[in-house]
Amino acid sequence: MAVRIGVDIGGTFTDLVALNEATGTVVTAKALSTPRELLEGVLRCVDQAGVHLADCPFVIHGTTIGINALLERKGARTGLITTQGFRDVLEIGRGNFLKMYDVLYRRPTPLVPRGRCREVPERLTATGDVLVPLDEAAVRTAAQHLLADGVESVAIVFLFSYRDPAHEQRAAEIVTAELPGASVSPSHRISQEWREYERTSTTVVNAYIQPIMDRYLGAFGQGLAGRGFRGQLLVTESNGGAFSLAAARSKPVHTMESGPAAGVTGCTSLARALGADRLISFDMGGTTAKCAIVEHGLLQTTDEYHVDGHPVRIPVIDIKEVSAGGGTIAWIDAGGALALGPHSAGADPGPVCYARGGDEPTVTDANLVLGRIDAGRFLGGTMPLDLAGAAGAIDEKVGVPLGLTRADAAAGVVRLADVKMALAVRSITTERGLDPRDYALLAYGGGGPLHAVAIARELGIPRVVVPPSPSTFSAWGMLATDLRHDLVRTVLEPLEGTDAVWAEARYGEMQREIESILPGAGAPVVHRAADLRYLGQEHTVTIALAGLADWPALRTQFDAAHQRAYGYAAPDIEVQLLNLRLSVVFPLDHPRLPTLARRTTGTPPFATCKIYSTLAGDAIEYRVFQRESLLPGDQLQGPAAIEESGTTTIIDAADTLSIEDHGCLMIHLNAVEAMGGVGRSEHRSPDVDQNCSPRPRSTT
């Protein structure tokens, strides 16, 4: 019985989804993350799910180890060897500010201080010709200095090495010999794009996190093998695909958004199943909330990506992240105002209500105090929560300093979280010319369903979708990934000087490089594109290539695309081919959502309890349903709460809920207009008056 596993290790919880390849049955498991020994939390999930690792052909793993090491400045002691005269490229950076209107903004401190940046004589021209031969003795001396400085990892970045990597290859051999045991990251293996600062930054980030990721992934693989796993361990990439363990250990920079990317990939799969053209993926976990756009079943990627101010030039799903997770800490700032994050209680000690030593109030504590989480049924009753402890922390750290009642203090924390997350969604919609009212909000993660309706109402989004098992949806998304890797190569050639034969040769080289690190079988799916610009321009337009036979039409396609994007074309100006882009995909079988039987008689059972309504501004009577009791065809009216292991979905008064054929919760926000919003609901429910006070309702 072959079982495929997806594992997502988050800041608070570790999630596992196991797919029986023969029957299509899916089993989920969730356990607290174990920061000191991450594999321990994974093995707890394996035991919970009753899975035998010997039956697994492969495990797909998403990790935040790399990005956490960078954000927390806990990476390896790193050195840089570069072309003579370019020692200060990290210090100089770019003239633009990431936060233009923040007068207190300071550039991030370089990951490699100037004293560990060593220059060596060598130089290529912009066309790749050797101007100054590599001084091998200088490389050897630089390596010896770095060894004496206790360096664990070395980045090697030479000028124009993307045109000819020979100097970097030889330098890497010398450094490896002089620094046995150290990690070595030559830039031509990490990024083959132009722009020296971005290429240097990307390579340095890879070098900075490589020893940590190498040790972690090596131990992770050994730990699984110790439990009988003999299959293939794959790691999800920031582009939504997955690649081999060996590739992840040598190119960990590609895993920076590994976990969040898998959730967005799951959204694309779900969008196709639902026939939904436009979705906003919204993932609220224990540490952060993430959102992204899924348009026509396709995710959007970018290579304009920064981590804590450090540019990383790799293809990444375009995700906006904000510090507003369940474990995010609420505090009072120096001006006496309520603030939220960026610090998180994580899994150890966790929120106060976990009773594991935490003493700072979090978003989860506030939701518990407001009755939006049931203390006795959290995680299906396997992890009872300390309501008294959470209430005491809210009182002491928020209520008393601000002179608020307990309910108002907790409601303020929840409201602040809602606003922060709504701003994140707004940044990927209205700030980019997209109307959020044209989208549905797909909410998942442990906190997503709790906050989704309030966020949707804030933005006028008319519909919220909650998938089955939302708290483990990112792990499910890992099973919806394909083996994939992207490569970008700068060529800087006049377009008229190229042809299909020239392009075929270069794309062939790129494809062979990608296939050497992808453990795929069968015929791959290949996606080609090219970045072009008019001579003298700074930025480019990317043109997708259906086939290389269409290469002669590339100029016409570029002119037309430039006209659409910028309102003009310049057919008389020379066009420059800047980059070639290639994606190689080996498709995997994806999990399929089963079609559930519809309800034919009766209504789902429910209980009632008092829950604080952010819409009404007070605690009101909610009907509480268990999700496993709901079937396709059920229609419910808010206020209602849908409980399941891992999360609770909150539905406000006047909003309606239906269950679609795959078991997704479809929430229609009929009260958007009542809040003065701009949602495109055609009517407001008569069961909510002008003050948004709920009236008694009969059971639906």
C-alpha positions as semicolon CSV with decimal commas, in nm:
position;residue;x (nm);y (nm);z (nm)
1;M;0,000;0,000;0,000
2;A;0,187;0,307;-0,128
3;V;0,135;0,619;0,082
4;R;0,257;0,964;-0,017
5;I;0,326;1,215;0,261
6;G;0,338;1,596;0,272
7;V;0,496;1,754;0,582
8;D;0,479;2,124;0,670
9;I;0,673;2,241;0,976
10;G;0,542;2,578;1,088
11;G;0,638;2,810;1,369
12;T;0,377;2,664;1,603
13;F;0,244;2,339;1,455
14;T;0,373;2,061;1,236
15;D;0,119;1,933;0,982
16;L;0,115;1,605;0,794
17;V;-0,111;1,483;0,515
18;A;-0,088;1,119;0,400
19;L;-0,240;1,012;0,067
20;N;-0,314;0,646;-0,005
21;E;-0,227;0,626;-0,375
22;A;-0,448;0,321;-0,433
23;T;-0,771;0,443;-0,272
24;G;-0,722;0,822;-0,276
25;T;-0,793;0,831;0,099
26;V;-0,635;1,125;0,281
27;V;-0,539;1,121;0,651
28;T;-0,426;1,436;0,833
29;A;-0,231;1,486;1,156
30;K;-0,122;1,789;1,356
31;A;0,120;1,827;1,647
32;L;0,305;2,106;1,818
33;S;0,634;2,184;1,646
34;T;0,944;2,086;1,841
35;P;1,196;2,366;1,776
36;R;1,486;2,190;1,947
37;E;1,441;1,873;1,740
38;L;1,204;1,932;1,450
39;L;1,191;1,569;1,339
40;E;1,031;1,477;1,672
41;G;0,715;1,670;1,582
42;V;0,709;1,506;1,239
43;L;0,733;1,156;1,385
44;R;0,451;1,237;1,627
45;C;0,237;1,322;1,326
46;V;0,342;1,000;1,153
47;D;0,230;0,802;1,458
48;Q;-0,096;0,998;1,480
49;A;-0,175;0,921;1,118
50;G;-0,088;0,554;1,160
51;V;0,148;0,563;0,863
52;H;0,431;0,316;0,804
53;L;0,718;0,504;0,646
54;A;0,834;0,185;0,476
55;D;0,521;0,214;0,258
56;C;0,606;0,563;0,134
57;P;0,757;0,603;-0,215
58;F;0,834;0,964;-0,132
59;V;0,790;1,236;0,128
60;I;0,751;1,601;0,027
61;H;0,871;1,844;0,290
62;G;0,830;2,218;0,328
63;T;1,054;2,401;0,570
64;T;1,113;2,750;0,709
65;I;1,456;2,666;0,852
66;G;1,640;2,873;0,592
67;I;1,430;3,188;0,612
68;N;1,422;3,171;0,992
69;A;1,801;3,145;1,008
70;L;1,824;3,455;0,790
71;L;1,560;3,657;0,974
72;E;1,703;3,567;1,315
73;R;2,064;3,620;1,198
74;K;2,155;3,266;1,304
75;G;2,323;3,161;0,981
76;A;2,679;3,041;0,929
77;R;2,987;3,257;0,960
78;T;3,027;3,348;0,594
79;G;3,303;3,490;0,377
80;L;3,301;3,636;0,025
81;I;3,565;3,610;-0,246
82;T;3,507;3,852;-0,533
83;T;3,670;4,033;-0,822
84;Q;3,931;4,291;-0,728
85;G;3,762;4,629;-0,689
86;F;3,419;4,489;-0,597
87;R;3,465;4,424;-0,228
88;D;3,203;4,678;-0,125
89;V;2,915;4,573;-0,348
90;L;2,707;4,457;-0,049
91;E;2,774;4,781;0,140
92;I;2,688;5,003;-0,158
93;G;2,378;4,812;-0,270
94;R;2,117;5,018;-0,453
95;G;2,012;5,379;-0,411
96;N;1,644;5,294;-0,372
97;F;1,482;5,251;-0,031
98;L;1,247;4,962;0,036
99;K;1,051;5,191;0,271
100;M;1,050;5,524;0,092
101;Y;0,856;5,723;0,350
102;D;1,011;5,578;0,665
103;V;1,255;5,844;0,787
104;L;1,396;5,598;1,041
105;Y;1,469;5,330;0,781
106;R;1,818;5,187;0,788
107;R;1,966;4,945;0,540
108;P;2,012;4,593;0,677
109;T;2,363;4,510;0,793
110;P;2,537;4,297;0,526
111;L;2,551;3,925;0,605
112;V;2,925;3,936;0,532
113;P;3,113;4,222;0,703
114;R;3,377;4,402;0,500
115;G;3,660;4,227;0,685
116;R;3,548;3,889;0,549
117;C;3,517;4,014;0,189
118;R;3,837;3,921;0,006
119;E;3,933;4,046;-0,342
120;V;4,136;3,853;-0,599
121;P;4,275;3,968;-0,935
122;E;4,061;3,835;-1,223
123;R;3,831;4,003;-1,473
124;L;3,603;3,913;-1,760
125;T;3,454;4,157;-2,007
126;A;3,078;4,195;-2,045
127;T;3,097;3,952;-2,337
128;G;3,281;3,687;-2,134
129;D;3,631;3,739;-2,272
130;V;3,921;3,711;-2,024
131;L;4,059;4,055;-1,945
132;V;4,264;3,955;-1,636
133;P;4,346;3,586;-1,577
134;L;4,254;3,435;-1,242
135;D;4,532;3,472;-0,985
136;E;4,516;3,129;-0,823
137;A;4,773;3,220;-0,558
138;A;4,553;3,513;-0,450
139;V;4,254;3,281;-0,422
140;R;4,459;3,046;-0,206
141;T;4,568;3,335;0,017
142;A;4,210;3,465;0,047
143;A;4,088;3,118;0,145
144;Q;4,360;3,091;0,411
145;H;4,257;3,428;0,558
146;L;3,895;3,314;0,574
147;L;4,000;2,986;0,735
148;A;4,189;3,178;1,004
149;D;3,876;3,390;1,056
150;G;3,669;3,081;1,137
151;V;3,453;3,095;0,824
152;E;3,211;2,802;0,773
153;S;3,079;2,898;0,431
154;V;3,221;3,088;0,134
155;A;3,041;3,271;-0,147
156;I;3,236;3,322;-0,470
157;V;3,108;3,597;-0,699
158;F;3,313;3,716;-0,994
159;L;3,217;3,988;-1,239
160;F;3,032;3,858;-1,549
161;S;3,073;3,495;-1,441
162;Y;2,730;3,424;-1,589
163;R;2,897;3,464;-1,930
164;D;3,179;3,220;-1,850
165;P;3,201;3,039;-1,513
166;A;3,554;2,902;-1,561
167;H;3,718;3,140;-1,310
168;E;3,456;3,065;-1,044
169;Q;3,484;2,692;-1,103
170;R;3,860;2,697;-1,051
171;A;3,831;2,925;-0,748
172;A;3,575;2,688;-0,595
173;E;3,817;2,397;-0,637
174;I;4,092;2,591;-0,458
175;V;3,867;2,705;-0,173
176;T;3,733;2,352;-0,124
177;A;4,089;2,224;-0,094
178;E;4,198;2,501;0,146
179;L;3,882;2,492;0,365
180;P;3,793;2,124;0,401
181;G;3,444;2,086;0,541
182;A;3,334;2,439;0,455
183;S;3,038;2,504;0,225
184;V;3,121;2,674;-0,106
185;S;2,862;2,865;-0,314
186;P;2,990;2,987;-0,653
187;S;2,741;3,232;-0,804
188;H;2,711;3,049;-1,139
189;R;2,546;2,757;-0,956
190;I;2,302;2,986;-0,775
191;S;2,212;3,271;-1,012
192;Q;2,308;3,323;-1,375
193;E;2,147;3,664;-1,406
194;W;2,313;4,002;-1,444
195;R;2,308;4,285;-1,184
196;E;2,607;4,238;-0,958
197;Y;2,446;4,349;-0,632
198;E;2,144;4,119;-0,663
199;R;2,357;3,825;-0,782
200;T;2,603;3,877;-0,499
201;S;2,326;3,910;-0,241
202;T;2,153;3,593;-0,364
203;T;2,477;3,393;-0,353
204;V;2,568;3,524;-0,008
205;V;2,223;3,437;0,128
206;N;2,266;3,084;-0,009
207;A;2,609;3,057;0,155
208;Y;2,478;3,201;0,483
209;I;2,205;2,939;0,526
210;Q;2,366;2,642;0,349
211;P;2,547;2,480;0,646
212;I;2,232;2,504;0,861
213;M;2,010;2,362;0,587
214;D;2,262;2,095;0,495
215;R;2,282;1,968;0,853
216;Y;1,907;1,989;0,902
217;L;1,807;1,814;0,580
218;G;2,076;1,550;0,626
219;A;1,955;1,472;0,978
220;F;1,592;1,484;0,860
221;G;1,660;1,224;0,591
222;Q;1,854;1,005;0,832
223;G;1,578;1,029;1,091
224;L;1,316;0,914;0,842
225;A;1,545;0,633;0,728
226;G;1,577;0,524;1,090
227;R;1,200;0,472;1,094
228;G;1,209;0,258;0,782
229;F;1,173;0,519;0,506
230;R;1,343;0,402;0,187
231;G;1,175;0,632;-0,063
232;Q;1,267;0,968;-0,205
233;L;1,270;1,284;0,010
234;L;1,169;1,592;-0,189
235;V;1,173;1,953;-0,073
236;T;0,928;2,219;-0,192
237;E;1,070;2,526;-0,362
238;S;0,966;2,889;-0,340
239;N;0,833;2,867;-0,698
240;G;0,566;2,613;-0,598
241;G;0,750;2,306;-0,729
242;A;0,966;2,048;-0,558
243;F;1,321;1,926;-0,613
244;S;1,559;1,665;-0,478
245;L;1,713;1,654;-0,132
246;A;2,061;1,691;-0,281
247;A;1,956;2,003;-0,475
248;A;1,797;2,154;-0,164
249;R;2,115;2,098;0,036
250;S;2,329;2,274;-0,225
251;K;2,080;2,546;-0,327
252;P;1,881;2,616;-0,008
253;V;1,809;2,973;-0,121
254;H;1,536;2,819;-0,340
255;T;1,351;2,700;-0,025
256;M;1,306;3,040;0,142
257;E;0,926;3,038;0,095
258;S;0,899;2,660;0,086
259;G;0,601;2,611;0,320
260;P;0,386;2,912;0,218
261;A;0,442;2,834;-0,152
262;A;0,293;2,488;-0,107
263;G;-0,027;2,640;0,029
264;V;-0,064;2,861;-0,278
265;T;0,002;2,559;-0,500
266;G;-0,280;2,381;-0,318
267;C;-0,503;2,680;-0,393
268;T;-0,437;2,646;-0,766
269;S;-0,536;2,280;-0,752
270;L;-0,849;2,361;-0,553
271;A;-0,936;2,649;-0,786
272;R;-0,942;2,409;-1,080
273;A;-1,160;2,163;-0,886
274;L;-1,409;2,440;-0,797
275;G;-1,397;2,608;-1,136
276;A;-1,297;2,933;-0,963
277;D;-1,124;3,187;-1,186
278;R;-1,006;3,431;-0,920
279;L;-0,897;3,348;-0,569
280;I;-0,699;3,521;-0,298
281;S;-0,517;3,259;-0,094
282;F;-0,510;3,352;0,274
283;D;-0,302;3,144;0,513
284;M;-0,293;3,238;0,881
285;G;-0,062;3,014;1,078
286;G;0,098;3,039;1,418
287;T;0,360;3,303;1,334
288;T;0,251;3,492;1,022
289;A;-0,032;3,540;0,776
290;K;0,036;3,504;0,403
291;C;-0,169;3,596;0,097
292;A;-0,128;3,557;-0,279
293;I;-0,329;3,583;-0,601
294;V;-0,444;3,278;-0,799
295;E;-0,579;3,382;-1,137
296;H;-0,745;3,134;-1,376
297;G;-0,593;2,843;-1,186
298;L;-0,239;2,984;-1,219
299;L;-0,014;3,119;-0,947
300;Q;0,188;3,436;-0,998
301;T;0,565;3,443;-0,955
302;T;0,818;3,721;-0,922
303;D;1,195;3,752;-0,903
304;E;1,177;4,091;-0,730
305;Y;1,202;3,930;-0,389
306;H;1,354;4,062;-0,065
307;V;1,404;3,892;0,270
308;D;1,463;4,137;0,554
309;G;1,597;4,387;0,302
310;H;1,827;4,141;0,124
311;P;1,744;4,094;-0,247
312;V;1,716;3,731;-0,357
313;R;1,699;3,690;-0,735
314;I;1,517;3,358;-0,775
315;P;1,166;3,276;-0,904
316;V;0,929;3,297;-0,605
317;I;0,552;3,280;-0,578
318;D;0,438;3,638;-0,526
319;I;0,341;3,613;-0,157
320;K;0,276;3,895;0,088
321;E;0,357;3,807;0,447
322;V;0,267;3,993;0,767
323;S;0,334;3,922;1,135
324;A;-0,018;3,836;1,243
325;G;-0,037;3,468;1,333
326;G;-0,208;3,290;1,618
327;G;0,107;3,312;1,828
328;T;0,179;3,679;1,750
329;I;0,225;3,875;2,073
330;A;0,012;4,179;2,162
331;W;0,189;4,454;2,356
332;I;0,170;4,822;2,448
333;D;0,416;5,047;2,263
334;A;0,604;5,348;2,403
335;G;0,318;5,579;2,304
336;G;0,066;5,374;2,502
337;A;-0,103;5,222;2,197
338;L;-0,187;4,857;2,135
339;A;0,064;4,689;1,900
340;L;0,085;4,344;1,748
341;G;0,404;4,158;1,655
342;P;0,643;4,101;1,500
343;H;0,745;3,879;1,791
344;S;0,573;3,543;1,821
345;A;0,536;3,298;2,107
346;G;0,593;3,014;1,857
347;A;0,548;2,657;1,975
348;D;0,777;2,682;2,275
349;P;0,651;2,828;2,501
350;G;0,354;2,915;2,277
351;P;0,049;3,126;2,368
352;V;-0,039;3,157;2,736
353;C;-0,339;2,927;2,691
354;Y;-0,109;2,638;2,591
355;A;0,012;2,633;2,955
356;R;0,371;2,569;2,848
357;G;0,528;2,870;3,021
358;G;0,419;3,154;2,792
359;D;0,320;3,478;2,968
360;E;0,264;3,720;2,678
361;P;-0,091;3,751;2,537
362;T;-0,133;3,643;2,175
363;V;-0,401;3,647;1,908
364;T;-0,493;3,289;2,002
365;D;-0,538;3,394;2,366
366;A;-0,766;3,678;2,257
367;N;-0,978;3,447;2,039
368;L;-1,008;3,204;2,330
369;V;-1,119;3,477;2,573
370;L;-1,386;3,588;2,324
371;G;-1,523;3,235;2,295
372;R;-1,420;3,205;1,930
373;I;-1,213;2,896;2,024
374;D;-1,356;2,631;2,257
375;A;-1,104;2,555;2,534
376;G;-1,216;2,195;2,574
377;R;-1,237;2,099;2,207
378;F;-0,912;2,247;2,071
379;L;-0,743;2,002;1,833
380;G;-1,038;1,771;1,871
381;G;-1,010;1,773;2,251
382;T;-0,653;1,638;2,252
383;M;-0,507;1,967;2,377
384;P;-0,729;2,147;2,633
385;L;-0,653;2,516;2,666
386;D;-0,605;2,729;2,979
387;L;-0,882;2,989;2,954
388;A;-0,807;3,141;3,296
389;G;-0,440;3,190;3,209
390;A;-0,526;3,357;2,877
391;A;-0,778;3,586;3,047
392;G;-0,525;3,685;3,311
393;A;-0,262;3,772;3,048
394;I;-0,510;3,980;2,847
395;D;-0,612;4,166;3,163
396;E;-0,258;4,227;3,287
397;K;-0,079;4,314;2,964
398;V;-0,357;4,482;2,762
399;G;-0,676;4,556;2,958
400;V;-0,534;4,724;3,268
401;P;-0,272;4,941;3,086
402;L;-0,537;5,064;2,842
403;G;-0,823;5,087;3,092
404;L;-1,035;4,837;2,899
405;T;-1,259;4,554;3,000
406;R;-1,136;4,205;2,928
407;A;-1,373;4,164;2,633
408;D;-1,280;4,500;2,483
409;A;-0,909;4,432;2,524
410;A;-0,934;4,091;2,357
411;A;-1,157;4,235;2,085
412;G;-0,897;4,505;2,024
413;V;-0,626;4,242;1,969
414;V;-0,847;4,051;1,724
415;R;-0,948;4,370;1,544
416;L;-0,584;4,481;1,509
417;A;-0,495;4,141;1,363
418;D;-0,786;4,170;1,117
419;V;-0,672;4,515;1,004
420;K;-0,308;4,409;0,959
421;M;-0,412;4,111;0,751
422;A;-0,660;4,315;0,548
423;L;-0,380;4,558;0,467
424;A;-0,169;4,268;0,343
425;V;-0,450;4,155;0,111
426;R;-0,498;4,514;-0,005
427;S;-0,127;4,537;-0,093
428;I;-0,162;4,257;-0,351
429;T;-0,497;4,377;-0,489
430;T;-0,594;4,745;-0,480
431;E;-0,233;4,864;-0,468
432;R;-0,175;4,674;-0,793
433;G;-0,490;4,789;-0,966
434;L;-0,693;4,476;-0,882
435;D;-1,040;4,495;-0,729
436;P;-1,073;4,254;-0,434
437;R;-1,449;4,246;-0,492
438;D;-1,381;4,041;-0,804
439;Y;-1,219;3,761;-0,600
440;A;-1,312;3,498;-0,344
441;L;-1,098;3,464;-0,031
442;L;-0,973;3,107;0,023
443;A;-0,888;3,077;0,392
444;Y;-0,675;2,808;0,552
445;G;-0,420;2,756;0,826
446;G;-0,512;2,728;1,191
447;G;-0,630;3,090;1,212
448;G;-0,748;3,164;0,858
449;P;-1,113;3,053;0,897
450;L;-1,139;3,240;1,230
451;H;-1,056;3,576;1,072
452;A;-1,148;3,536;0,704
453;V;-1,503;3,672;0,716
454;A;-1,397;3,988;0,902
455;I;-1,114;4,049;0,653
456;A;-1,342;3,987;0,356
457;R;-1,597;4,231;0,496
458;E;-1,325;4,492;0,550
459;L;-1,232;4,470;0,181
460;G;-1,578;4,413;0,032
461;I;-1,494;4,058;-0,079
462;P;-1,830;3,888;-0,130
463;R;-1,735;3,523;-0,077
464;V;-1,508;3,315;0,148
465;V;-1,408;2,955;0,074
466;V;-1,277;2,721;0,345
467;P;-1,135;2,392;0,213
468;P;-1,158;2,056;0,391
469;S;-0,903;2,024;0,674
470;P;-0,793;2,388;0,641
471;S;-0,542;2,375;0,925
472;T;-0,330;2,122;0,732
473;F;-0,400;2,260;0,384
474;S;-0,040;2,367;0,315
475;A;0,073;2,009;0,371
476;W;-0,204;1,897;0,134
477;G;-0,072;2,150;-0,116
478;M;0,266;1,977;-0,106
479;L;0,099;1,668;-0,249
480;A;-0,037;1,889;-0,529
481;T;0,312;2,001;-0,636
482;D;0,512;1,877;-0,932
483;L;0,884;1,824;-0,966
484;R;0,993;2,158;-1,103
485;H;1,290;2,388;-1,130
486;D;1,331;2,727;-1,297
487;L;1,643;2,871;-1,451
488;V;1,714;3,220;-1,580
489;R;2,023;3,292;-1,788
490;T;2,140;3,638;-1,894
491;V;2,257;3,651;-2,257
492;L;2,251;4,024;-2,350
493;E;2,230;3,971;-2,727
494;P;2,071;4,180;-3,005
495;L;1,751;3,993;-3,093
496;E;1,821;4,021;-3,464
497;G;2,153;3,841;-3,410
498;T;1,979;3,528;-3,281
499;D;1,766;3,260;-3,442
500;A;1,580;2,941;-3,349
501;V;1,893;2,726;-3,382
502;W;2,086;2,957;-3,146
503;A;1,797;2,955;-2,899
504;E;1,755;2,576;-2,916
505;A;2,121;2,526;-2,824
506;R;2,103;2,753;-2,520
507;Y;1,769;2,626;-2,395
508;G;1,908;2,274;-2,439
509;E;2,202;2,357;-2,210
510;M;1,964;2,500;-1,952
511;Q;1,734;2,199;-1,970
512;R;2,020;1,955;-1,918
513;E;2,134;2,154;-1,614
514;I;1,786;2,147;-1,461
515;E;1,729;1,777;-1,532
516;S;2,056;1,696;-1,357
517;I;1,902;1,810;-1,025
518;L;1,542;1,693;-1,076
519;P;1,476;1,326;-0,994
520;G;1,199;1,307;-1,254
521;A;1,104;1,026;-1,488
522;G;0,936;1,034;-1,825
523;A;0,896;1,327;-2,060
524;P;0,908;1,668;-1,889
525;V;0,681;1,962;-1,959
526;V;0,894;2,256;-2,069
527;H;0,798;2,624;-2,046
528;R;1,019;2,878;-2,223
529;A;1,012;3,256;-2,206
530;A;1,239;3,547;-2,295
531;D;1,298;3,892;-2,141
532;L;1,328;4,166;-2,404
533;R;1,361;4,542;-2,406
534;Y;1,427;4,825;-2,647
535;L;1,794;4,916;-2,657
536;G;1,859;5,175;-2,387
537;Q;1,572;5,073;-2,162
538;E;1,628;4,961;-1,803
539;H;1,346;4,710;-1,760
540;T;1,210;4,428;-1,971
541;V;0,892;4,262;-2,094
542;T;0,867;3,883;-2,061
543;I;0,728;3,694;-2,361
544;A;0,619;3,332;-2,326
545;L;0,728;3,103;-2,610
546;A;0,487;2,840;-2,734
547;G;0,764;2,682;-2,942
548;L;1,100;2,775;-3,086
549;A;0,958;2,755;-3,436
550;D;0,788;3,086;-3,349
551;W;1,121;3,254;-3,270
552;P;1,109;3,477;-3,584
553;A;0,780;3,622;-3,456
554;L;0,932;3,718;-3,121
555;R;0,995;4,078;-3,227
556;T;0,632;4,126;-3,331
557;Q;0,506;3,969;-3,008
558;F;0,731;4,195;-2,802
559;D;0,612;4,512;-2,981
560;A;0,250;4,410;-2,921
561;A;0,314;4,328;-2,553
562;H;0,496;4,658;-2,501
563;Q;0,201;4,841;-2,659
564;R;-0,042;4,668;-2,421
565;A;0,172;4,731;-2,113
566;Y;0,289;5,087;-2,175
567;G;0,064;5,228;-2,445
568;Y;0,328;5,254;-2,716
569;A;0,563;5,047;-2,931
570;A;0,884;5,143;-3,114
571;P;0,923;4,906;-3,409
572;D;1,217;5,108;-3,549
573;I;1,434;5,069;-3,237
574;E;1,666;4,772;-3,190
575;V;1,543;4,507;-2,945
576;Q;1,780;4,347;-2,697
577;L;1,736;3,992;-2,567
578;L;1,830;4,010;-2,201
579;N;1,736;3,678;-2,036
580;L;1,624;3,331;-2,135
581;R;1,382;3,167;-1,891
582;L;1,315;2,796;-1,865
583;S;1,091;2,590;-1,640
584;V;1,114;2,211;-1,650
585;V;0,826;2,023;-1,488
586;F;0,788;1,650;-1,424
587;P;0,418;1,615;-1,334
588;L;0,317;1,403;-1,035
589;D;-0,024;1,257;-0,958
590;H;-0,217;1,504;-0,746
591;P;-0,467;1,426;-0,469
592;R;-0,828;1,459;-0,574
593;L;-1,105;1,587;-0,352
594;P;-1,377;1,324;-0,328
595;T;-1,736;1,410;-0,420
596;L;-1,948;1,369;-0,109
597;A;-2,303;1,238;-0,084
598;R;-2,564;1,511;-0,051
599;R;-2,804;1,538;0,241
600;T;-3,150;1,416;0,154
601;T;-3,333;1,436;0,486
602;G;-3,302;1,614;0,818
603;T;-3,076;1,898;0,928
604;P;-2,730;1,895;1,089
605;P;-2,728;1,897;1,471
606;F;-2,592;2,197;1,657
607;A;-2,533;2,342;2,003
608;T;-2,558;2,705;2,109
609;C;-2,317;2,922;2,304
610;K;-2,218;3,285;2,355
611;I;-1,940;3,404;2,123
612;Y;-1,812;3,757;2,075
613;S;-1,921;3,895;1,739
614;T;-1,686;4,149;1,583
615;L;-1,980;4,258;1,366
616;A;-2,219;4,320;1,656
617;G;-1,948;4,434;1,899
618;D;-2,083;4,209;2,174
619;A;-2,119;3,846;2,277
620;I;-2,426;3,694;2,113
621;E;-2,582;3,353;2,070
622;Y;-2,412;3,142;1,803
623;R;-2,515;2,806;1,669
624;V;-2,214;2,572;1,678
625;F;-2,187;2,291;1,422
626;Q;-1,930;2,015;1,396
627;R;-1,790;2,017;1,046
628;E;-1,803;1,640;1,005
629;S;-2,182;1,660;1,044
630;L;-2,221;1,895;0,744
631;L;-2,294;1,757;0,398
632;P;-2,326;1,904;0,049
633;G;-2,661;2,071;0,010
634;D;-2,670;2,207;0,366
635;Q;-2,758;2,576;0,390
636;L;-2,689;2,763;0,714
637;Q;-2,751;3,119;0,826
638;G;-2,519;3,313;1,058
639;P;-2,434;3,374;1,330
640;A;-2,274;3,031;1,335
641;A;-1,944;2,865;1,421
642;I;-1,816;2,555;1,241
643;E;-1,578;2,358;1,464
644;E;-1,328;2,100;1,343
645;S;-0,995;1,966;1,458
646;G;-0,742;2,245;1,410
647;T;-0,964;2,549;1,357
648;T;-1,305;2,715;1,379
649;T;-1,487;2,901;1,104
650;I;-1,680;3,206;1,223
651;I;-1,986;3,320;1,024
652;D;-2,147;3,653;1,109
653;A;-2,515;3,736;1,136
654;A;-2,688;3,762;0,797
655;D;-2,410;3,578;0,619
656;T;-2,499;3,244;0,464
657;L;-2,308;2,919;0,437
658;S;-2,349;2,640;0,184
659;I;-2,155;2,316;0,148
660;E;-2,037;2,238;-0,204
661;D;-1,993;1,886;-0,343
662;H;-1,629;1,844;-0,230
663;G;-1,705;1,958;0,124
664;C;-1,574;2,315;0,094
665;L;-1,750;2,577;0,304
666;M;-1,884;2,855;0,079
667;I;-1,964;3,166;0,284
668;H;-2,159;3,449;0,121
669;L;-2,118;3,785;0,293
670;N;-2,466;3,928;0,267
671;A;-2,387;4,184;0,537
672;V;-2,109;4,361;0,346
673;E;-2,328;4,657;0,254
674;A;-2,466;4,681;0,606
675;M;-2,117;4,762;0,725
676;G;-2,083;5,045;0,477
677;G;-1,849;4,834;0,264
678;V;-1,829;4,815;-0,110
679;G;-1,900;4,445;-0,159
680;R;-2,092;4,344;-0,466
681;S;-2,365;4,155;-0,286
682;E;-2,693;4,229;-0,455
683;H;-2,891;4,260;-0,134
684;R;-2,861;4,289;0,239
685;S;-3,029;4,027;0,450
686;P;-3,346;4,156;0,620
687;D;-3,241;3,967;0,932
688;V;-2,983;4,235;1,021
689;D;-3,104;4,581;1,115
690;Q;-2,925;4,911;1,051
691;N;-2,720;4,871;1,369
692;C;-2,612;4,520;1,266
693;S;-2,789;4,367;1,566
694;P;-2,891;4,005;1,500
695;R;-3,256;3,908;1,531
696;P;-3,374;3,565;1,644
697;R;-3,374;3,310;1,361
698;S;-3,515;2,966;1,307
699;T;-3,292;2,669;1,232
700;T;-3,211;2,629;0,864
